[in-house]
Amino acid sequence: MTDHDDAPQSDHRADDTRPADPPQDQARDRDQARDRDQARDRDQGRDRDGAGRDQPGRDPADADRAPEPPPNPFDHAGRNPLGASGGTGGAGTAHAARTTFEHGRAERRYDIRGDGQVFEDNTFINQFWVDSGPPAVQGAVPDETLGRLADVYCETTGYQRMKRLLRSCGLLVLTGEPGSGRTATALALLSELTDDHVTRLDPATAVHTIGDDALQRGHGYLLELPPEDGAVADPEPGGGDRAPRPRRLTELHLDRFSGQLRAKESYGVVLVGSGDLADRLLQGRYGVYCPPPPPGEVLHRHLRTLLRGEPDGALDEARALAAHDDVVRALGLDELRPREAARLADHLARHQKGELTHAQLLDDCGAFVRAQARAWFAGADRPGTLPEALPALNAAAFRIAVAVFNGSAYSLTAEAAELLAWELAVTLDPEHPTGRRLFGTHADNRPVVARSVVEDGELDLGAARVPARVIRFQGDALATAVLHEVWHGHHNVRGPVARWLRGLCDDPRPEVWVRASVAAGVLCSWDWVYGFGELVRPLAALDARVPRMAAATALAEAARDPRVQPAVAAVVREWARSGDPALVDTAVLAHGYALPAGSVRSSLDALGAVVRSGDGDDTDALATASFSVMRLLASADPETVTQRLGHWLDDGRRALADLVLLTAIGTLTMRTTHLWGLTEVPHLEAQGPRPLLLALLATRPGLTPRLAALVRAALGTPRAGEPALVGLASLLRRAARDPETLRLVCGLLPLLAATPRDRDRLRGLLTGLVRDRDKPLDKAAAGRMWDAVAEGAER
């Protein structure tokens, strides 16, 4: 976290002209002043020790042992309090977590009926059928349906190859997600080859049970397997009351069905959703992936049909409206699936005909992602027994994990999904905990289950960025929709999700706990009473810094909602006064975000009160408070912070002065990226790798005098002088490597050399850095700094 390795390795001896040749009289004066300071400190220490030895009743043997010195708050000055646990990570991780839930924070309107049907705004959903569209037609497909399909169907990539395979084998297995156009493609293929004689089989039909008498010559048959199905049921040997034993659909079953179809000169298409079964069947002779056709073309064909007879230009106006920013944002999807494109065409056509206002159109567009989330989780644990429900639970867990880790590494997301799947399985069947499949759905195919993609990206670790394979939803509204559906629509899922998030918040990797804590904060903002009791309070009580930081982050995220912020403020205020070290620590960390207290000024008031109440005796609390003050200094209102720090320094109370000195030392070494908050500070984004002091000098030049006064106070205070000098040495070494940093430092140094003693201290530091045998400072850069110090002394 810090650059202590850049500290000087040799004595700091001054020079009157250049760092290479110091005059003896200045060196002697400086050494004498240093000796006086050290002698005074030794005398004060002897006085304290003598007072302890003269106390009556002390064991004489104790007088022979040197008393333990009190903890020095400056021993670890400038270090991140989470450093030993992995740190706070980089601002990039926090930014990605924060923006994941920016879309669609508004409340949704749900009207849940007793028959399992749900009316969400204007969208109809049936909970007992995973597909969000109308129920499947049983029996012969009507001619008018096939006629409408011929008008609007857009040929997908590979259509001609599918037709050739269907002609040769009589059977085709099309894989893809519901709504991807696979049903339309299947109907188009069968209609073309059978002269519109197409029959849809009941989804409950098992392939191996289809008899020859059920097939007609020259007909086409469409069978859509239920999601996460693909097992055929055989009765248990010997009968009995036991449930049928599931047996996986195999090539053998398909071979039999293919032979039956070819004998009747008929054709069949089986639709299979993405998953393990699809992976296996794609390796065989019948399996083909059905890619969705271009959504723009699907939209055009449907609009052309729906707007037939409307005035000229209506079609172009509708297509232009579909590309409008507010419509695209309301949809919240990168690319529509064919079924969604058809639905959007219907909404646009109704708008063109005056049947929908613009506001109603946007509201209907916003229902797309909500319908997708509802379809994903409706009855996902059926039939209620673990072995049969496990594939659906795995898919549900993966979708929730992508919602929390949207834009993060696929490896972290997949691992988190496995942990959540275990929690769901144990909740469903506590008596039979399940293990993990080692070779399940391939990583190339699994993202499709969550309507997501895996692509090359980067992770911000704070100190560096590393390449990673990242996963993200194909739509920025899906993450919020998924969590909203799970949290509000399925109460029994809250328990396992809460336990899962608490476990992730205890992970020392910032790439994990930051994501989990932000998601926990969003859930708390939706239901504060439940979320606080199940997520935040248990984390704050743990005896570890990472879960407390996660609890503080969740509190800050929840406080974004103005209706919840007063409750958050009350909790943080109560914790700060509780006397419980864990709760006080969490409250101090939370004030670094400013959101819980409502403003930077209020957070500073609270931090000052905590430090004063402890009188500076708790060095850990003082270090944590300093870290939070630095984070406030990296917020959008650093002017208020610097003004308050100056006031504390003049206050005269040692605890507040130590807080200021620790903060000043921290700004010399703490990278700005580690001080991320949950509010946007655009001008600091490019300054992430730099120490906070340099970032503020570059972006807030008006604060330079105040910042210089704080650093000069740290350098000139005996108890803080050494760590401040080490931090400044790190800054000077950084300046010698970068021309822009050198310019900023040369502008700061004159303000640090306000007195002859300040000048001697800085020149001694430069001389020591130049003469360092291991890492000598560049003499040209040191010369510019030397001149800057001289300029300051002359003012």
N, C-alpha and C positions, 0 to 999 in steps of 0.2 A: 504493500500500500504506500509506503513512504520510500524516499530515496536516501536513506541513511547511509547507504554504501558510498554515497558521494561526499561524505563528511571528510574534513581534512584529516590527514594522518600524521602530520608533523606539527610542531609548535607554531602558534600564531605570533609572529614577530613583525613589527612594523618597519616601514622604510619611509624616509622623508620625500624621496623623489620617485623612485620606481620600486616595485616589490623585490627586485633582485639585490638591492644594496641598502639596508636600513641603517641610519645613523645610530650610534651607541647611546646618545643621551635620551632619545625618545624611547628606545627599548628599555633603558634603565628606569625611566619614569613610569612606564607602563607596568613593569615587573613589580616596582614598589607599591603601586596602587593595588595590583592584584594580591600582593602579600598582605596588605592591610585588610582587604576584604576577607581573605581566608582566615587571618588571625581573629577578626571580629566574629566570624562564624564559629570558630573553635571555642572562643570564650563563651559565646551564647550556649553552645552545646555543653561545656563544662558546668555552666551555671545550672542548666536543666538537670544534668546528671547528679550534681551535688545536692540539689534540692530533693531528688529522689532518694539519695543515700541517707540523708539526715532525717528521714521520716521515722518516728518512733514505731517500734514493733516490727521492723523489717528484719528478716533473717540476715545475720552478718555474712553468711555465705553468699547471699544474693549480691552483696556489695562488691564482691570480687568479680562477678560476671558483668560484662558490659550490657547495659539495657538495650533492648531492641529499639532502633530509631523508629519514629513514626513514619507511616507510608508517605512517600513523596509523590504528590500528584503529577510532578513533571518527569518522573522516570520513564513514562510511556507517552509523553506528549507527542501529538501529531499522528497517533496511530488510530486506525479504525477500531472501534470497540468490538466489531464482529470479525476482526482480522483472523483470529485463530480458528474461526469456524467457517471460513470461506469468504467473509466480507459481504458487502452489500451488492457486489456485482457492478455491472456497468449500466449507464443510463439507457442504453439501447434496449436491454431486457425490460426495464421498467416502462419505457415508452411503449414497447410492443404490448405488454400486459395491459397498460392503461387504455390504449386505443382499441383493444379487442372488443371492449364492451361499450364503446362510444355510440354505436349505432343502435337505435331502438331502445333507449332507456325508459321510454314512457310506459305508463301502465297499459295493459291490454284489457279488452272487454270480453269476458267469457260468460256464456249462458249455458250451464250444464244441465241437461235434461235427464230424467230418470231412466230412459230407455237406452242409455249408452250412446246417444247421439249428442253431438255438441254443435252449437251454432256460435262461431267465433266471428264477430262482426257480420259479414255477409257470406261467410264460407261455411259450407256444410261438411262435417267430418263424422265418419262412423268409427267409433273406437274399436269395434270388433272386427274390423278389416283393415289391414295395414295400409293398403293402397288408399290414397286420398281421393281417388276418382269414383265414378259410379260402380256399382257391383257388376260382376261379370255376367254376360248374357249366357244363359244355358240353352243348349240346342242349336238349331240352325241360325246362322247370322243373317239378319234380314237383308234383302237386296238393297233397300234404301241406305242402310249403313255402309255397305260396300260401295254404293254409288257415291256417297259423300266422301268416303275415303279416297276414291279415285280422283276426286276434284282437288283434294288438299294434300295428298301424300307426296312427300319429298323423298326421293330415292336416296338411301343412305350409302355410304362408302362400302363397297364389297357386295352390293345387292346382286350383281350378275353372278358373282362366284357362289353366293348362297343359293341362287336359283339352279345353277348347274349341280351343286352338291345335293340339293333336294331331289332333282330329277334322277340322279344316279343312285341314291340311297333310299329314297322314299321318306326319309326322316331327317330332321334338322333340330339341333338343340341350340337355341339362341340365348346367350347370357347377357345380362345388363341390369341396370337398376330400374325399378318401376318408374314410369314416366319418361324413359329415355327413347321411346319410339319403337321399342322391340315388338310390342303388340301390333302396332300399325304395320311394321315391316312383315311380320308373320302373316297377317291378314292379306296384305298386298301380294305376297308370294303365293299363298294358297289360292287366292281368288284368280290370279293370272293362270295358274296351272290347272285349275279345276272348273273354269268357266263359272265362277261365282257360287260354287257349291261348297260352302264352308260351314263346319259345325264346331262349336266350342264345347269341350268336355268339362265336366264338373271338376274344379280344382282338387277335390278330394279323391279323384280317381287315381288309383295306383297303376302304373304302366303295366306291370306284370299281370294285372287282373283283367285287362281288356281282351275280350273274346272276339273270335272271328265274326260271330253273328252281329257284333256291335258296329262293324265297319261296312260301309256301302261302297260299291265300286265307283271309282272316279271322283270321290269326295276328298275334301281336305279337312284335317282335324287339328284343332288348336287346344293344347293343354298347358295351363299356367300353373306350375307348382307353387304352393304357398311359400312365403318367405322363410328362409332358414329351414326348409324342409328337404326333401330328397330322400326320405326313408320310406321304404315300403313295409307294411306291417304283416307279419306272419303270426298265426296263432301259436301259443306255447304248446310244445309237444305234450300230449296227454290231457289237454284242455285245462279246466280249472278256472279259478276266478282271476288269475294273474293277467295283467295287461299284455297285449301283444308285444312281441319282441321286435324292435325296429331293425330293419335291414337296409343298408344303404343301396340307393339306386346305382346300378353298375352298367357297363357296356353290354353285359349279357342280357339284361332286361331290354335295352335299346335294340340289340340285335334281333330279339324275338319280335318286338313291335315293328321294326323295319321290315322283317320278312312278311308279317301280316299285311302291312300296307302295300308292299310291292305285289303281293299275290292278288290284291284287289285293285291294282293300278291306281292306288290312292296315295295321298301324301299327308304327312304329319309334321307339326312343329311343336316342340316342347320349350316352354320359356322357364328359365332358371335364373334366380337372382344371384348377385355376386356373393361369393363365399367359397367354402371348401368344396362343395359339390361342383360349383362352376369351374373351379380350378382343375378338378379331376377330369371333368367331361371335356374341357377344352383340349386336353391332351389326347383325346380319342378321335375317332373318325367322324363323329356327328357334331361335336361342339364348335361353335363359331361365336365370337364376340360381336355384338351388334352395336356399333358406334352410333351415337345420336346424329341426326342430320343437322345441317347449319340452322340455328334457331331463327336467323333473319329470314331465311327462305321459307321456313315453316310459317312464320308470322305473316309474311307477304301472301302466301297462298290462302291462308285462312281469312285475312282481311279482304282479299280479292273476292272471295265467295260471300262474306258477310256484308260487304258494302256494294254488292251488285245492285244496280239501279239507283244508287245515290249520285248526287251531282258530281261533275268532273272535279277532280282535285281532292276529293274526300279520301281516296286511298293514300295519296302523297301526304296529306295533312296527318293522317293517322300514323303513318310510319315515322314522320318527323316527331310527333308527340311521343312515340315509343322511345326515341333517343334523347328526349329532353332530360336535363339533369335531375329535376325533381322526381320524375317517374323512375329513372334509373336508381336513384337513391332510395325511393320508397320500396322498390323491389328488393334491393340489398343482395342481389345475386350477380356473380360475374357473367354467367351465361345461363340462359333459360333452357330447360329441357323441352322437348317437343310438346308435351302435354301442357306445360306452363306457357309456352308460346301461344298455344291455341287458346288458353284461358285469357291471356293478355289481349289477344286479337278480339275476343268477345267483349272485353271491357272497353277497348278502344273504339270498337264499332258502336257500342251503346253510347259512348261519349260523343261520337260524331253525330249520332242521331238525336242527341239532346236528352237521352234517357239517364245520363249520369253527369253530375257536376264534376268539376276538376277535383274538388276536395274528395268526393266520393270515389273517383278514380284512383287517387293516391291511397286512400284507405283500403280499397280492394287490392291494390298492388302490394301493400304491406302485409296482406294475409298470406302471401305466397310462402314466405319462410316459416310462418307460424303453422301453416298446413303441413309443410315438410317435417318440422319438428314433431308435430302431433302424430303424423304417420309413422315416424321412426319409433316412437315409444308406446303406441297404443297396443296394449296387451303383449308386450315384449316378453313377459315371463310365462306365457301360456305354454303348455297346459298346466303349469304349476308344479311339475316335478323336475328335479334338477337336470338329469341327463338330457331330457328333451328340450328344456328351456335354455341350456347352457349356450348353444350357438347364438341365440337371440340376446342373451345377457352379455356375451362378449361383444357383440356388435353395439349394444347400447352403451357399454362401458367405454368402448373406443370413441364413440361419438361425443360422449361427455368429456373424455380426456382431450379430444381435439378442441372442444370449446374452451377449455381452460388453458391449453398450451398452443393455441392457434398462432402460427408463425414461429414456433420453437422447433427444436430438434425432434426428428421423427423418433429417434431412439428413446428420448425422455418421455415422449407422448405414449409410445407403445408400452414402455415399462409402467407408466402411471395407469394406463388402461388395464393392464394385467392385475395390478393391485386393486383397482376398483372392481373388476370382474370377480375377484375373490370375495370382496366385501358383499357384493350383490348375491353371490352364490351362497355364502354363509347365512345371509339374512333369509334367503328363500328356503334353505334346507340346513338348519344348524347342526343336524345330526350327521351329515355326510359332507364334510368339507372336501372341496375338489382341488386337484392339482392343475398344472398348466400343460397345455399341449406344446410339444417341442417343435413340431413341424406342421403347423396349421396353415392358415391362409398366407400366401406369399406376400412379402412386403410390397411388391409391385402392384398387387391387386387389392390389398386391404384398404387403402385410402378411399377407394370408390364407395365402400360401405358408408363412409361419412361424408360423401360428396366433397372430397378434398383431393389435393394433389401434393406430391412430394417433389421438391425442386432444390436446386443448389442455393445456398444462402450463407449467412454469417451469424455467429453468436457473439454478442458483446460481453466479454468477460471483465471489462473494466480496464485491466492493464493491457489487454490486447483483444483483437478480434480473430476468431478462428472460423475456418470453413465448416459447414455442417449441411446435412440433408435435412431441410426443414419441411414441415407439413403445415398446410393452411387450408381453411375452408374456401370453397369457390363462391365466396360471397361474404361481405363483411357484416351482414345481419344475422348469419346463422349461429354464431357463438352465443349471442344474447338470447336468441330464440330457443336454443337447446337448453340452456340453463333455466330459462323462464318456464319452459314446459316441464322440465324435471322437478323444479322446486315447487311450482304452484299446482301442477297437474297430478302429481303422484306423491302423496305425503309419505308413504312408506319407504320411498327411496331417499328421503332426507337423511335418515339415520346413517346408512352406509356411505352416502356422499359426504356427510359431515365428518365421519371417522376418517375417511380417505383424505379429505383436505387437511385435517389436523395432522395426519401422518406426513403429508407432503410439506407442511409448514415447519416440520421438525427436521427437514433435510438440510444439511449445511450448504448445499449448492444453491447459489442465488438464482440460477436458471430454473430451479424447482420451487423454492419457497416464495419467491417474488410472485410467480404466476399464481400459485395456490392462494396466497394471502390476498391478492387483488380480487380473485374470484370469490373468496370468502367475504370480502367487503361488499361486493355487489349483492351477494345473497343476503347479507345482513341489512342492506338498504331496502330490500324487498320485504323482509320480515324481521324486524329488529329484535323482538322479544325472543324468538326461536334462535335466530342466528347468533345473537350475543351469548346466550346460554350454552349453545352447543359448539360454537366455533371460537369466539374471541376469549371468553372467560377461561376456558380450560387451557388455552395456549399461554395466556398471561401468567398463569399460576405455575408453569413449568420452571424448573431450575436450570434454565439454559437461555443464552442470549438470543439465539436464532428464533425460537418460537415466540419470544417476547417481541422481537422486531417484527415478526409476521403478524402478531396480534395488533401491534401499533399500526402497521400498514393497513390491515383490514379495517381498523377503526377510522383511519383517515379516508379510506375509499368509501366507507359507508357514509361519512360526513359530507360527501359530495351532494347528497340529497338534502335539500334545505329542511325537509320535514323530519329528518333523522338527526341532523346536526345538533340540535339542543340536547338530545339524549346522549349522544357521544360526548359532548362537552361536559355534561353532568358526570358521566362515568370517569372521564379522565381527571376531572377536578377531585372527585372522591378518592380515586386511586392515589393521586399525588399527596393527599393528606392522610392516607390510611396507615402509614408506618410500616406496611408490609414491603420488604425490599423488592420483591418481584413485581408487585403492582406499581410501586413508585418508579421502578426502572422502565416498565412498559409505558407509563404516563409520560416520562421524560422523552422516551423515544418517539411517542406519538406527537409531541409538540414540535418535533423537527419538521413535520409536514405542514403546520399552521392550520390545516383544515379542521381538526377537531375543535380548536379554540375559536375558530372563526376569522382570525387575522394574525399577521406576524406580530403585531404589537401585543395582542393578548397572549400569544405563545411565549413571548419574551418575558412578560409579567409572570407567567406561571413558572418558567424555568428559573427566573431569579428567586422566586419564593421558595422553590425546592432547595436551591443551593443555600439560601440564607437559613432555612430551617435546620439543615444539617451542619451549619457553621463550617463547611468545607472539610469536615473530618472524614467523610466517606469519599475516598479518592475515586472509587469506581463510579459513583453517582456524579462526581464532578467531571470525570472524563466523558461520561455519557451525555451530560448536559452540554459540554463543550462541543461534542459531535453534533448534537441537535442545533446548537447555535450556528455552527458552520453550515448546516443544511439550510437554515433560514437565510444565511448570508448568500447562499447560492440560489435563493428564490427570486421572484420578480421584484422584491422590495428590499434590496440590500441597504438602501439609504437609512431606513428605520433601524436596521440592525447595527450599523456602524455608529449611529447616533446614540443608541442605547449602550453600546460597549464603552463608548467614551464617558458616558454618564456613570456607568458602573466603576470605571477605573478611577474616577474622581470621588466616588462615594466614600472611600476610606475603609470599607470593610474587606478584610482579607479574602473571605470566601468569594465575594464577587470579583475582586481583583484577580484571584487565581483563575476564575472562569474566563475572564477576558484574556489573560496571558496564555492560557491553554488554547483558546480559540485562535489567537494571533499566531502561535507557533504552528498550529494545525494548518493554517492557510498557506504556510510555506511549503508543505510537502504533500498534503492530501489532494489527490487528483479530483478534479471537478466532477468527473463521471461517477465517482463513488458517492457523491452527495446528491444524487437524484431525488426528486420529490414527485408528487402526484399532480403537479400543476405544470403547465407549459412555461418554459423559459427559453424562447427561441434563440436569443442572442448568446446563450452559453453552449448551445449544442456543438458548435465547431470547436469549442475550447475544452472539450472533455478530457483529453490526455494531460492537459496542463494543470499544475497546482492551482488551487482556488485563487490565491493572491494574483497570479499572473492573469488568470481569466478575468478577474475584476478590473485589473489595470488596463486590459485591452478593451473591455466592453463598457466599463464605467469609469472613464478617466477623471470625472469630477470627484470620485471617491478617493483618489490617490493620496491627498494630504491626510485624511482620516486613517486610511489603512497604514500609511507610513508611521503615524503617531502610535498606532497600536503595536506595530513591529518594534519600533524604537523603545517603547516601554518594556517589551519582553526582553530585548537585548540588554537594557540597562538595569533590570531587576536581578539581584544576585541569585535568587532561587530559581529563576527561569532563564538566566542568561546562557548557560551552557547548551541546553536543548535548543534554544532559539538560535544560537550561533551555528549549531549543527544543521538546523533547518535552512538557515540562510546560506550556508556553504553549499548545500544541495541545490539551492536556487541559482547560485552563481555558476556552479558547474553546468547546469542546464543552459544558462545564458551563453556560456562559452561555446556551446554546440549549435546554437540557433540565432541567426542575426535578428529576427523579430523579437525574440525573448531578450536578447542583449539590449536592444533599444528600450524595451520596457524597464529592464533592471537599471539601466543607466539613468532613466528618468526618476526612478525610485531612490537610488543611493544618495543623491544630494539631500533629500528630506530625512534620511537616516543619519546623516553626518551634521547634526545641528550644533554640536559642541566639540571642542578639541578632543574630549575623551571619546565621543562617538567616532570621530575621525580616526583616532588611534586604534580603536577596536576594529573598525572595518579594514584599515590598512594592514593590521596584524593578521586578520583573516585572509586577505588577499595574498600576503606574503607567504603564509603557511600553505595555501593552496598551490601557489606557483612552485614552492620548494618540495612539495609532496613527492617522495621518491617513487611511489607506486602509480599515482595518477596526477601528474603535474598539470596544473591549469594552463591553458593556452596563453602565452605571454601577450599576444596582440589583444585578445579579449580582456585580459587582466589589466592591460594598460588603459583601455577605454574606461574600465570600471574605476581604476585608480584616479584618473582625471575627473570622473564624476564625483568621487568622494572629495577631491580637492575643491571642486566647485562648490560643493555643499558647505565646506568649512569656511569658505570665504564670504558666505552670505551673512 
